[in-house]
Amino acid sequence: MSYNQPGPYGGQQPQQPGPYGQPGPYGQPPQAPQPGYGYPQQPQAPQPGYGYPQQPQPGPYGQQPPTTPMGQVPYGQPPHGQPPYGVPQPPAPGGGKKKAAIIIGAVAVVAAIAVGAALVLSTNSGSGSDIADDGPHKLTTPATVLTDYKKSNESDGDSFSEDDLKDAEKHGVKNAKDVEAEYASGDKSNPLAQQMIKFMGVYGDIEDPEAVVDGMFAEMKKEAGKDDEGELVGSPKEYSPAALDGGVLKCQETKISGGSGAAAEGGPSEFSMPVCIWGDHSTLGIVINMDLADAMSGKAADMNGAAELTAKFRNEVRVKA
């Protein structure tokens, strides 16, 4: 057998390769030069995109990580945009508590508008005679309402002043007394997973409940227009949920600017929230309810849901005098 047979380019079969994948030492044309001829090749680092895990990319904050002479990132280098392994990432500025505080501040603005408008009541005639008088009632603030809403021990001071109550006497609410409370439900450890209710009310003798409710919304519209505090959208709409018994209930959407604080936290430019007011011959109630996560995402107020909640809430805080 000759040892001078043509190589692989002469049309005949090559001899079997030698050890480690190199051609035999019998005159075969050499293959592409390999490092360390006659020795095992060093395994080449796998390249991304061919079934191997991708090598880590540039280091944190846009800096390029050090590389080996072969251009590979050293083992253990963190992926692009992430801090070194084992170093905790800093929390988002303010976290959920700061975002919740922004929303609660917006609710306080709406409550202030309602208080400013409350009891500066219209004397226009309404349909109060159509609302049955079921006897004297008063308003309370139980520790728990609607199963899992707990009353807060704190108050932001948004309630009716002594002058407001005197105005109430002038405009159709005799022997007026006021109540105010805030309620929250949900995970206390995550403020944005909570729902809240802001409640303000007056009880006494009310001759024309619908006129009082309409007058409040009219005055709220005026108050909201002052100093660009907010905006009442459209007109108040009357609702008749199944839970409402013996009263008139109207709700209107309110929009309040989110301000620079909300923008800095990734929130919307404005918050949408419902304001519902009920009236009967002995009580008047203002309810602002808010899902904090929905508010922070810029979701529009659920007016039907707000009316349902207000009617049920009324049944739990309104008791016979």
C-alpha positions as CSV (number, residue, x, y, z in Angstrom):
1,M,0.0,0.0,0.0
2,S,1.5,3.4,-1.0
3,Y,1.9,6.2,1.5
4,N,1.8,8.8,-1.3
5,Q,-1.9,8.8,-2.1
6,P,-3.5,12.1,-3.0
7,G,-5.0,14.2,-0.3
8,P,-8.7,15.0,0.1
9,Y,-8.6,17.4,-2.9
10,G,-7.4,14.7,-5.3
11,G,-10.7,12.9,-5.3
12,Q,-9.6,9.9,-3.2
13,Q,-10.5,9.1,0.3
14,P,-8.1,10.5,3.0
15,Q,-6.5,8.2,5.5
16,Q,-7.9,8.0,8.9
17,P,-7.1,11.0,11.0
18,G,-4.5,10.8,13.7
19,P,-5.1,11.4,17.4
20,Y,-7.0,14.4,18.6
21,G,-8.6,15.0,15.2
22,Q,-5.4,15.9,13.3
23,P,-4.5,14.3,10.0
24,G,-2.2,11.3,9.9
25,P,1.6,11.9,9.6
26,Y,1.8,10.4,6.1
27,G,2.0,13.3,3.8
28,Q,-1.6,14.4,3.9
29,P,-2.2,18.1,3.2
30,P,-2.4,19.9,6.5
31,Q,-5.7,21.2,7.7
32,A,-6.1,24.8,9.0
33,P,-3.4,25.4,11.6
34,Q,-4.4,24.5,15.1
35,P,-2.9,25.7,18.3
36,G,-0.5,23.3,19.9
37,Y,0.0,20.8,17.0
38,G,-0.1,17.3,18.3
39,Y,-1.8,18.3,21.5
40,P,-5.4,18.3,22.5
41,Q,-7.2,21.6,21.5
42,Q,-8.4,23.8,24.3
43,P,-12.2,24.0,24.2
44,Q,-13.4,27.3,22.7
45,A,-15.8,29.4,24.7
46,P,-19.3,28.8,23.2
47,Q,-20.7,31.7,21.3
48,P,-24.2,33.0,22.1
49,G,-27.1,32.0,19.7
50,Y,-26.0,28.5,19.0
51,G,-27.7,26.6,21.8
52,Y,-25.4,27.8,24.5
53,P,-26.3,30.2,27.3
54,Q,-25.5,33.7,26.4
55,Q,-22.4,35.2,28.1
56,P,-23.0,38.1,30.5
57,Q,-23.2,41.4,28.8
58,P,-21.9,44.9,29.8
59,G,-21.8,45.8,33.4
60,P,-24.0,48.1,35.5
61,Y,-24.7,51.6,34.6
62,G,-23.6,51.3,31.0
63,Q,-19.9,50.6,31.7
64,Q,-18.2,47.9,29.7
65,P,-16.9,45.0,31.9
66,P,-13.3,43.8,31.6
67,T,-12.7,41.2,29.0
68,T,-10.3,38.4,28.4
69,P,-7.8,38.4,25.4
70,M,-10.4,36.4,23.5
71,G,-13.0,39.1,24.1
72,Q,-15.0,37.0,26.5
73,V,-16.6,38.4,29.7
74,P,-15.0,36.9,32.8
75,Y,-17.1,34.4,34.6
76,G,-19.4,35.9,37.2
77,Q,-19.8,39.3,35.6
78,P,-23.3,40.6,36.2
79,P,-25.7,41.1,33.2
80,H,-26.0,44.6,31.7
81,G,-27.8,47.1,33.8
82,Q,-27.7,45.0,37.0
83,P,-25.6,45.6,40.1
84,P,-22.9,43.1,41.1
85,Y,-24.1,39.8,42.3
86,G,-24.8,39.7,46.0
87,V,-25.4,43.5,46.2
88,P,-29.1,44.3,46.9
89,Q,-30.8,46.7,44.5
90,P,-31.9,50.0,46.0
91,P,-35.7,50.2,46.5
92,A,-37.7,52.5,44.2
93,P,-37.8,56.0,45.6
94,G,-40.6,56.3,48.1
95,G,-42.1,52.9,47.2
96,G,-45.9,52.2,47.5
97,K,-46.3,54.4,50.5
98,K,-45.3,57.5,48.6
99,K,-47.6,56.7,45.7
100,A,-50.5,56.0,48.2
101,A,-49.8,59.3,49.9
102,I,-50.1,61.1,46.5
103,I,-53.5,59.5,45.9
104,I,-54.8,60.2,49.4
105,G,-53.8,63.8,48.9
106,A,-55.9,63.9,45.8
107,V,-58.8,62.5,47.8
108,A,-58.3,65.1,50.4
109,V,-58.6,67.8,47.7
110,V,-62.0,66.4,46.6
111,A,-63.1,66.2,50.3
112,A,-62.1,69.8,50.8
113,I,-64.1,70.8,47.7
114,A,-67.1,68.9,49.1
115,V,-66.7,70.6,52.5
116,G,-66.4,74.0,50.9
117,A,-69.6,73.3,49.0
118,A,-71.5,71.5,51.6
119,L,-74.4,73.2,53.2
120,V,-74.2,76.2,51.0
121,L,-77.4,74.7,49.8
122,S,-79.7,75.5,47.0
123,T,-83.2,76.7,47.8
124,N,-84.5,75.6,44.5
125,S,-87.4,73.2,44.7
126,G,-86.8,69.5,44.2
127,S,-88.8,66.3,44.3
128,G,-88.4,65.8,48.1
129,S,-92.1,65.0,48.4
130,D,-91.4,61.9,46.4
131,I,-89.0,60.5,49.0
132,A,-90.8,58.7,51.8
133,D,-90.0,59.9,55.3
134,D,-89.2,56.8,57.4
135,G,-88.7,58.7,60.6
136,P,-85.7,60.3,62.3
137,H,-82.3,58.8,61.8
138,K,-78.7,59.6,62.7
139,L,-75.4,58.8,61.2
140,T,-72.7,56.8,63.0
141,T,-69.1,55.7,62.2
142,P,-68.8,52.0,63.1
143,A,-65.3,50.5,63.6
144,T,-66.0,48.1,60.6
145,V,-68.2,48.6,57.6
146,L,-68.9,46.5,54.5
147,T,-67.3,43.4,56.1
148,D,-63.6,44.4,55.9
149,Y,-63.3,48.2,55.8
150,K,-61.7,49.3,59.1
151,K,-62.0,52.8,60.4
152,S,-58.7,54.7,60.6
153,N,-57.7,56.2,63.9
154,E,-56.4,59.2,62.0
155,S,-58.3,62.1,60.5
156,D,-57.2,64.7,58.0
157,G,-59.6,67.3,59.5
158,D,-61.8,67.5,56.4
159,S,-65.2,67.8,58.1
160,F,-67.9,70.4,58.6
161,S,-67.1,73.4,60.7
162,E,-69.4,75.2,63.1
163,D,-70.1,77.8,60.5
164,D,-71.0,75.0,58.0
165,L,-73.5,73.6,60.4
166,K,-75.0,77.1,60.9
167,D,-75.3,77.4,57.1
168,A,-77.1,74.0,57.1
169,E,-79.7,75.4,59.5
170,K,-80.3,78.3,57.1
171,H,-80.6,76.1,54.0
172,G,-82.9,73.3,55.0
173,V,-81.1,71.0,57.5
174,K,-82.4,71.8,61.0
175,N,-80.7,70.7,64.2
176,A,-77.7,69.7,62.1
177,K,-75.0,67.4,63.5
178,D,-72.0,66.2,61.6
179,V,-69.9,63.0,61.4
180,E,-66.7,62.2,59.5
181,A,-64.6,59.0,59.1
182,E,-62.1,57.2,56.9
183,Y,-62.1,53.5,56.2
184,A,-59.6,51.2,54.4
185,S,-59.5,47.5,53.4
186,G,-56.8,45.4,51.9
187,D,-53.2,44.5,52.6
188,K,-51.8,47.1,55.0
189,S,-48.3,46.1,54.1
190,N,-48.9,47.2,50.5
191,P,-50.7,50.5,50.4
192,L,-51.4,50.3,46.7
193,A,-53.3,47.0,47.3
194,Q,-55.9,48.9,49.5
195,Q,-59.3,50.4,48.9
196,M,-60.4,53.4,50.9
197,I,-63.6,55.3,51.7
198,K,-63.8,58.9,52.8
199,F,-67.1,59.7,54.5
200,M,-68.7,63.0,55.6
201,G,-72.2,63.4,56.7
202,V,-74.8,65.6,58.4
203,Y,-78.1,64.5,60.1
204,G,-81.0,66.5,61.3
205,D,-84.4,67.5,59.7
206,I,-84.2,67.8,55.9
207,E,-87.3,69.1,54.2
208,D,-86.3,68.6,50.6
209,P,-83.5,66.0,50.2
210,E,-83.1,66.2,46.5
211,A,-82.8,70.0,46.5
212,V,-80.0,69.6,49.1
213,V,-78.1,67.0,47.0
214,D,-78.5,69.1,43.8
215,G,-77.3,72.2,45.7
216,M,-74.2,70.4,47.0
217,F,-73.2,69.3,43.5
218,A,-73.8,72.8,42.1
219,E,-71.6,74.4,44.8
220,M,-68.9,71.7,44.4
221,K,-68.7,72.6,40.7
222,K,-68.0,76.2,41.7
223,E,-65.5,75.3,44.4
224,A,-63.6,73.0,42.0
225,G,-63.2,75.8,39.5
226,K,-61.4,77.9,42.1
227,D,-57.6,77.9,41.8
228,D,-57.8,75.0,39.4
229,E,-58.2,72.5,42.3
230,G,-60.1,70.0,40.2
231,E,-62.9,69.4,37.7
232,L,-66.3,67.8,37.9
233,V,-67.0,65.9,34.7
234,G,-70.4,66.3,33.1
235,S,-73.4,66.4,35.4
236,P,-74.4,64.4,38.5
237,K,-76.3,61.3,37.6
238,E,-79.0,59.7,39.7
239,Y,-78.6,56.0,40.6
240,S,-81.1,53.6,42.1
241,P,-79.1,50.5,43.3
242,A,-81.1,47.7,44.9
243,A,-79.6,48.5,48.3
244,L,-80.9,52.1,48.3
245,D,-84.1,52.4,50.3
246,G,-86.0,55.6,50.9
247,G,-83.5,58.2,49.6
248,V,-82.0,60.0,46.6
249,L,-78.5,59.1,45.4
250,K,-76.5,60.9,42.8
251,C,-72.8,60.5,41.8
252,Q,-70.4,62.5,39.6
253,E,-66.9,61.9,38.4
254,T,-64.2,64.2,39.6
255,K,-60.7,64.7,38.2
256,I,-57.8,66.1,40.2
257,S,-54.4,66.9,38.8
258,G,-51.7,64.3,39.8
259,G,-49.0,67.0,39.8
260,S,-45.3,66.6,39.5
261,G,-45.2,64.1,42.4
262,A,-47.4,61.6,40.6
263,A,-45.5,62.0,37.4
264,A,-42.2,61.3,39.3
265,E,-43.7,58.1,40.6
266,G,-44.8,57.0,37.2
267,G,-48.5,57.9,37.9
268,P,-51.1,59.6,35.7
269,S,-51.3,63.3,35.1
270,E,-54.7,63.3,36.8
271,F,-56.7,61.1,39.1
272,S,-60.3,60.1,38.5
273,M,-62.6,59.5,41.4
274,P,-66.3,59.2,42.1
275,V,-68.2,61.5,44.5
276,C,-71.6,60.2,45.6
277,I,-74.1,62.0,47.8
278,W,-77.3,60.7,49.2
279,G,-80.1,62.5,50.9
280,D,-83.2,61.6,52.8
281,H,-85.4,63.4,55.3
282,S,-82.9,63.1,58.1
283,T,-79.5,62.3,56.7
284,L,-77.1,63.6,54.1
285,G,-73.9,61.6,53.2
286,I,-70.9,62.3,51.0
287,V,-68.8,59.2,50.0
288,I,-65.6,59.2,48.0
289,N,-64.2,55.7,47.5
290,M,-61.0,54.8,45.8
291,D,-59.0,51.7,44.7
292,L,-55.5,53.0,45.1
293,A,-54.0,50.7,42.4
294,D,-56.6,51.7,39.9
295,A,-56.1,55.4,40.7
296,M,-52.3,55.1,40.2
297,S,-52.7,53.3,36.9
298,G,-55.0,56.2,35.6
299,K,-58.1,54.0,35.4
300,A,-61.4,55.9,35.1
301,A,-63.7,55.9,38.1
302,D,-66.3,53.1,38.2
303,M,-69.4,55.2,38.8
304,N,-71.9,52.2,39.0
305,G,-69.7,50.4,41.5
306,A,-69.4,53.6,43.5
307,A,-73.2,54.0,43.6
308,E,-73.6,50.4,44.8
309,L,-71.0,50.8,47.5
310,T,-72.5,54.1,48.7
311,A,-76.0,52.6,49.0
312,K,-74.7,49.6,51.0
313,F,-72.5,51.9,53.1
314,R,-75.5,54.1,53.9
315,N,-77.4,51.1,55.3
316,E,-74.6,50.5,57.8
317,V,-74.0,54.0,59.1
318,R,-77.6,55.2,59.1
319,V,-79.5,54.1,62.2
320,K,-82.7,55.1,63.9
321,A,-82.4,58.1,66.2
